[in-house]
Amino acid sequence: MAAERKDKVFMAKLAEEMGRYEDMVGHMKDIIAMESDEGLSIEERSLLSVAYKNVIGARRASWRVTYGLEQRYKGESKEDLVKLTGEYRKTIENELIKFCAEVLDLVDNRLYPKATAAEYKVFYLKMKGDCYRYQAEIYTSADGKKDITENAQKAYEAAEEIAKLELKTTDPTRLGLTLNFSVFLYEILNQQQRACQVAKESFEGAMNDLQEKDGSYDDTTMILQSMRDNLILWTNQDSSDDDDEDTQEKKKESSKKEEEKDSKEDAKDGGDDKKE
């Protein structure tokens, strides 16, 4: 069993090198299916996150482009193109929802129940919140979006509660959670003031603790940079509400900040997960 697991880890890494992320997902699901009381190692957890981040991220990017085209064709009254583009958008939505559902099932039924360390619990709850957030981004039905949004908020807030009690202010997993949670508050719930407050408190707390200690904090400082960039961006947006188109572009950039952090978050084998 140990040899088989090692082979699967190698194949997952190989699939990552080849950019074959759906294959990578398959290998990681095989590893999870191998019963182990200890759950995933940090390396395996990182690989799982990389795999799903990429297959879901590709669909998120495709959805944004397709949705934009659909709206453009509507404005141009090209009903035939609206229909075709809308059908394609729906296909992409179904794929995104499918992969998010897989992550949620794995977290709820296989991964979180085996998580004993606080950092692991926070990491998995963050994954759960992220997947609900990704679905909330594409929901057009108010009722459907309300349920998804509530689930995302519950997951993020449960993770925040554990992180504040158990993890240092400079812990990359705690900071990554806060970064993503603040993006959720800003972009999905439209709670701009709370998003800035959450990010600002986390940023200032981590900066104060960093100044008191020596050592390497590459992962931490990278996330803090993204958090600071978002705060600057959001503050500027709040002071100039008339430029709607520009505001929308900047909102997309804030999501990219969060995803850039996540991509680095999942690549590191030995410690604080970084990469996409």
N, C-alpha and C positions, 0 to 999 in steps of 0.2 A: 504493500500500500504506500509506504514512504517513497519508494522508487517511482511508482506511478504518479504520485503527487508532484514529485520533483520534475518529472518529464512534462507534466501539464503546465507547471510554472514556466519551464523553458519554452514550451510551445506558445504560451501566452506572450512571453517577451518577444519571441520571434514574430508572432503576428503583429505585435506593436511596431516592431522595426519595419515590417512590410506595409504598415498602414492598413492592415486587414482587421479592423476593430470588431466586426461582427464575429469573426473567427475567435478573436481574443475573448469576447463575451462568452462564447461557447466553452472555451477552455476553463474560464473562471467558474462557470456554472458547474462544470464537471468536478472541479476542486471542492466547491461548496457541498456537492452531493456526497463527497467522501466524508462520512461521519467522523467528526473529531470533537472531543469535549472542549478543546481549547479554541475552537473557531479558527479564523484566519490569522495568519501572521501579519505583521505590519507590511511586509513586502507584498503578500497576496492581496491584502486590503487595498494597497495602492494600485495594483494592477487591475483589480475589479473596478475601482473608481475611474481609472484612465479609460478602460474599455467602454463603460457606459457613458462617460462624459463625452466621448467622441461620437458614438453612434447617435446619442440624443442631440448633441451639439450640431451635428450635420443636419438633422431634421429641423432643428430650431432655425438655423440659417436659411434652409430651403423654404421653410414656411414663411419667413419674413419677406423673402423675395417674391414668392408666389402671391402672398396676400397683397403686397404692394402693386403687383401687376394687375391683379383682379380689381383693385380699387381704381387703378388708372383706366382700365377698359370700361368700368362702369361710368366714369366721368366722360368718356368718349362715346358712350352709348353703343358700344360694340358687344351686343348681347351674346353673340355666338362665342366670342372669346371669353367673355365673363363666365359662361357656362363651362367651357373646357378648362379654364384656369381654376374655377371653383372646384371642379371634380378632382383635379390634380392636387389642389390644396387639401382636400379631404383625405386623399390617400396618404399624404405626408402626415397629417394630423393623426390618423389611425396608427401609423408606424411609431410616431413619437409617444402616443399614449400607451402603446403596447410595451415599448421598452421601459417607460416609466413604471408601468404596472409590474414588470418583472423585478425592477429594483425594489419597489415597495414590498412585494411578496417576499423577496430574499431577506430584506431587513427585518420585517415583522416576524417571519416564521423561522429563519435560519441564523441570522447574524446577531441581531440585538439580544435575543434570549441567551446567547452564549457570552455576551460582552459583560465582563466583570469590572474592568478598569474604567474609570470615569472618562478618560480620553477616548476610548473606543465607543462608549455610549454616545458621547457628544458627536463623534464622527458619523456614526450611523444615523442619528437623529437629524443631523445636518443633511445627509444624503436624502433622507425622507422629505425634509422640508424643501430641498431643491427640486426634487421630482414633482412634488405637488405644485411648486411655483412655475415650473416649466409648462405644466398643463394649464395653469391659470392664465398664462400668457396667450394661449390660443383659444380659450373658450369665449364664444360670442353670446352664449345663453347666460342670462343673469343668474338664473337658479343654479345651473351647473357650476358656474364660476364661484358662486357663493360657498358651496360645499367644499370645493377644491381649495379655495383660499383659506377657509377655516381650518382645514386639515394641515395646510402648510404652516399656518400661524401656530397651531398647537405643537407641531414638531419642533419648530424653531424655538419657541418659548420653553419647551421642556428641555431642549439642549442648553439654552441659555441658563436655566436654573441650575443645571448640573455644573456647567462650566464655571459659573461665578462662585460656586461653593468649593469646587475641587481642583480647578486648573489655575495656573498663574496667569496674571494679566498679559504676560509676554508669550504665552503658549500659542504656537501657530494654529493649532486646531481651534482654540477658543477665538482667536482673532479672525480666522477664516469664517467661522460661524457668524460672528458679528458683522463682518463685511457682507456676507450673503443675506443675512437677516435685514440689514439696513437697506439693501437694494430692494428686497421684497416689500418693506414698509414704504419705500419711496415710489416704486414703480407699479406695484400691484394694489396696495391699499391706499395709495395717494396720501399717505401720512408723512408729508415732507418734514414737518417740524420734528416729529418723533424719530424719523430716520436719521436726521442730522444729530439729534441728541444722543441716540444710541451709539452712532459712529464716533462722535466727539468724545464721549465719556470713555469709550474703549481706547481710543487713540491716546488721549491724555494719560490714562492710567498706565498704559504700556510704556509710553515715552518716559514717564517718571521713574518707573522701575528699571528701564534700560539704562538710564543715566547713573543708577546706583550700583550697577554690576558690570563686571568685565566679562569678556568672552565673545564668541561668535553668535550673532543673531541674524544671519543672512535671511532665513525664511521669514522671521518676524519683521524685519525692516522692510522686506519686499511687500508684505501684506499691508503694513502701515503706510507705505507709499501709495498703494492703491486706495486705501481708506482716506488718506489726506487728499488725493486727487478728486475723489468723489465729493468730499466736503466742499472743496473749492468750486467744483462744478455745480453742485446743488445750490450753494450760496449765490453764485452768479445767476443761476436760473431764477431764483426767487426774486432777485432784484431787477429782472428784465423779462416780464411775462408776455410782452407784445410780440416777440419773435417766435411764433408758434412752430414754424417749420424747423428753425434752428434748435428750438427746445427739444423737439422730438429726436433730432439727430444726436443731441447731447445725451438724451436719456439712453439711447442705444449704446453710446460710448460708455456710460456708467455700467451697463451690463457687461460690456467687454472687459472692463477693469476687473469685475468680479470673476469672470471666466478665466482671465489670464492668471489670476491668483490660483484658481482651482487647477489649472493645467499644471502649474509648477507644483502644486500641493500633492499631486499624485505620483510624481516621478521618482521621488527620493526613496531608495530602498530601505535605508536603515533608520530613519527617524520620523521626521514630521511630514509626511506625505506631500509631495509637490510635483505636478506635471499634467499636461492634457494630451 
